[in-house]
Amino acid sequence: MRDTLEKYIDANRPIEVEMQISGASIYDFCCFGVDVNDKLSDDRYMIFYNQTSSPANEIIYRGGNSSAIFTIDLNRIPMTIRKLVFTVSIDGSGVMRNINSHVFMLKQYGTSVLRLALNGSDFQQERAIISVEIYMKGVWRINAIARGFNGGLGDLLRSYGGEEAVFVNSNPLSSASMVQPAKVSLEKKLEKTPQLVSLAKPLTFELERQNLLGIVAKVALVMDISGSMDERYSNGTVQQIVNKILPLAVQFDDDGELDFWYYGSRSRRMESVNLDNYTTAVPNSWKTLMGELGYGTNAVDVMNEVIREYYQTIIPAYVIFVTDGAFVSPRKVKELLRKVSTKPIFWQFVGIGGGSYGVLKKLDTLKDRYVDNANFFALDDFKKVPNSELYRRLLNEFPKWLDEIKRKGMI
């Protein structure tokens, strides 16, 4: 089968590719993007269990031993990638002739619009197969390949100019060889930002300790700009907070950007913070902004904005919410946390005022939530807290929440 995709889907809206296989072996699923010369020239576009998203989340993977789902925004695939290749390979012993079945489904809006079904009689000694290619030729097109490689994943990759690297992998989905894309260390990413580079080692240490180095997540910072925060803006504390949170976004999010909100009586979404603009995240005119947003602490308004941003997310969202005191409408804050406890959004509240934090001190006993989706701690003199202690506390509850939402199938 070879056809244009527009007959079946709206190529301007996200699609899903679901792959399933039944057999006695362990199977790995992969989608990789190749260039106009049919070469795997950018290994950041090799998406599988050990690299679950492309640089700007145009392709996102989730799956297990016998199935995988790739969520794809074709409209955002860069011009350097002209074809997406969907593969299944055997990890360990076995050949494709022994599989019971293999199904490839193209979906949009939850409905299957194309289906390819194969079984063991379609193969011989192959240990890796290309199921389908989606490629650009004037418009996006689809081609059912169903072609195999006796040499497994290594032969398949070499046919596209790639290489297979052997490494020891603790992931229970695989214990044999797989492609290990080259990852740029956090220290390397931060080396051109003198104010931030010293943060790489304490953060990396904590990420390794919590087994979070491979996590992909959106990261947001919500920053209190109420009237009582005046001194912390004047003395540079708020800019330091931005500086120390940004490396988390650089590590977790492939676009390297920190989603950013200010809130007082009202809230405002700001330009995302990155390594190029972080020094101006706190504007010189912050007093004007404080006046425009009012001097209160209306957490409900900004929480609703954040929820709208991430309500449909299929990857975790880690929201760091910094405040110097109690919120107005604490009952509504609790209602919101209950409401979104079924969504992959984690709220890390951080107190920096030394005052009364009201409802935030009661988060651990907040009932009627699908999962415990919030944590609070106070660092009442933020500027004096060692970086190692800051990252230890920021990342203390997040991995436990990740384990729970994975266990409950939320991601």
Secondary structure, DSSP 8 states (H G I E B T S, - for coil): -EEEGGGTS-TTS-EEEEEEEESSSEEEEEEEEE-TTS----GGGEEBTTB-B-TTSSEEEEE-SSEEEEEE-GGGS-TT--EEEEEEEEESS--GGG-SEEEEEEEETTEEEEEEEE-GGG-SS-SEEEEEEEEESSSEEEEEEEEEETTHHHHHHHTTT----------TT-SS---------HHHHHTT-HHHHTTHHHHHHHHHHTT-TT---EEEEEEE-SGGGHHHHHTTHHHHHHHHHHHHHHHH-TT--BEEEEESSSEEE---B-TTTGGGSS-TTHHHHHHHH-SS--HHHHHHHHHHHHTT-SS-EEEEEEESS--S-HHHHHHHHHHGGGSSEEEEEEE-SSS--GGGGGGGG--S-SS--EEEEE-TTGGGS-HHHHHHHHTSSHHHHHHHHHHTT--
